Amino acid sequence: MPMNLRKITMPRVSSVLNTSSSRSRLINALLSLFLTMLLVNCSGTPKKYVKVPSIPIPEYLTRNCLIPEPTTPLTWQGSLLWNESLLTSLENCNEDKAAIRQIEKERKKND
């Protein structure tokens, strides 16, 4: 009987090594499987888009540009003064349009 106990209590070294390598393979396979499942689950979450209120363009930027009227009768001096006022009005309109473009650029940057 002591011989039978010896066989049961003292397994072969090669069987122990085979068991540990198969366990490590099993553990590696399970870890790979679970990590893959975690990665797949994270990528499957639905995306929810939130509407952000847009910045309203100020009313003074969208007003019509005022065109100054020429003096009557139109003289050389009156023509020069009228040209100056027309150029000033055009410059103000260009500044308003540049401000609108800046606001639109900020909107696109925030999207």
Phi and psi in degrees as a GROMACS rama.xvg file:
@    title "Ramachandran Plot"
@    xaxis  label "Phi"
@    yaxis  label "Psi"
@TYPE xy
-58.3416  -27.4182  PRO-2
-66.745  -39.345  MET-3
-66.8786  -38.9161  ASN-4
-64.8231  -36.7962  LEU-5
-64.7543  -39.147  ARG-6
-67.5934  -35.8366  LYS-7
-75.8183  -44.0689  ILE-8
-80.516  -24.5513  THR-9
-117.452  87.7876  MET-10
-71.3938  162.779  PRO-11
-67.9566  150.255  ARG-12
-66.6427  -38.2826  VAL-13
-65.5457  -35.675  SER-14
-70.6253  -33.1554  SER-15
-66.3125  -42.8046  VAL-16
-65.1762  -42.0317  LEU-17
-63.0589  -39.6645  ASN-18
-65.8878  -43.0824  THR-19
-68.5103  -36.2301  SER-20
-71.34  -35.879  SER-21
-70.3286  -34.6663  SER-22
-66.1491  -42.4663  ARG-23
-65.4672  -35.8826  SER-24
-65.165  -41.249  ARG-25
-64.4226  -44.1735  LEU-26
-63.4099  -43.65  ILE-27
-62.145  -41.5663  ASN-28
-64.9812  -42.7589  ALA-29
-66.1572  -42.3843  LEU-30
-61.2422  -43.7854  LEU-31
-61.7461  -41.1808  SER-32
-64.1206  -47.1911  LEU-33
-68.2596  -39.0683  PHE-34
-65.1146  -38.6507  LEU-35
-64.1639  -41.209  THR-36
-63.1506  -39.3398  MET-37
-63.1628  -42.8778  LEU-38
-66.0482  -40.8085  LEU-39
-66.8161  -40.562  VAL-40
-65.677  -34.7888  ASN-41
-69.1596  -35.0273  CYS-42
-78.8936  -13.5144  SER-43
-91.6458  5.09672  GLY-44
-71.4307  137.698  THR-45
-71.143  145.574  PRO-46
-93.0144  131.552  LYS-47
-114.239  124.664  LYS-48
-96.8527  135.301  TYR-49
-107.551  130.617  VAL-50
-74.6685  127.905  LYS-51
-103.741  130.007  VAL-52
-64.1335  136.169  PRO-53
-78.114  154.707  SER-54
-76.0721  121.713  ILE-55
-71.1028  140.23  PRO-56
-78.2939  127.993  ILE-57
-57.9855  146.757  PRO-58
-63.5364  -34.8907  GLU-59
-67.8839  -20.2845  TYR-60
-81.3107  -20.7424  LEU-61
-102.514  1.56463  THR-62
-65.2485  153.049  ARG-63
-65.6163  144.781  ASN-64
-75.7218  135.063  CYS-65
-78.9711  128.591  LEU-66
-105.457  117.372  ILE-67
-68.0428  144.986  PRO-68
-84.1264  144.824  GLU-69
-73.476  154.769  PRO-70
-75.3906  150.744  THR-71
-116.885  134.137  THR-72
-70.7196  150.065  PRO-73
-80.5303  115.798  LEU-74
-107.772  176.73  THR-75
-61.9387  -46.0471  TRP-76
-65.7443  -42.6772  GLN-77
-62.7152  -35.365  GLY-78
-65.4038  -41.9415  SER-79
-64.391  -43.351  LEU-80
-66.7414  -37.6992  LEU-81
-66.9673  -40.6324  TRP-82
-60.0715  -41.0831  ASN-83
-63.6035  -43.619  GLU-84
-68.9214  -34.4205  SER-85
-65.1231  -42.4541  LEU-86
-66.2898  -37.4285  LEU-87
-64.6278  -42.6746  THR-88
-63.2688  -41.2436  SER-89
-64.6328  -39.9517  LEU-90
-63.4672  -41.4053  GLU-91
-64.6175  -39.9554  ASN-92
-63.984  -40.587  CYS-93
-64.7478  -36.9208  ASN-94
-64.887  -40.0923  GLU-95
-63.3311  -43.3754  ASP-96
-66.7761  -36.4456  LYS-97
-64.7451  -38.0382  ALA-98
-65.1413  -39.0319  ALA-99
-64.489  -42.5939  ILE-100
-61.9091  -38.0107  ARG-101
-64.6546  -41.7525  GLN-102
-63.4563  -41.7196  ILE-103
-65.6128  -38.1239  GLU-104
-62.6238  -41.2212  LYS-105
-63.7502  -38.3722  GLU-106
-63.2477  -45.6898  ARG-107
-67.2722  -34.4305  LYS-108
-67.3495  -36.1548  LYS-109
-77.5923  -18.54  ASN-110
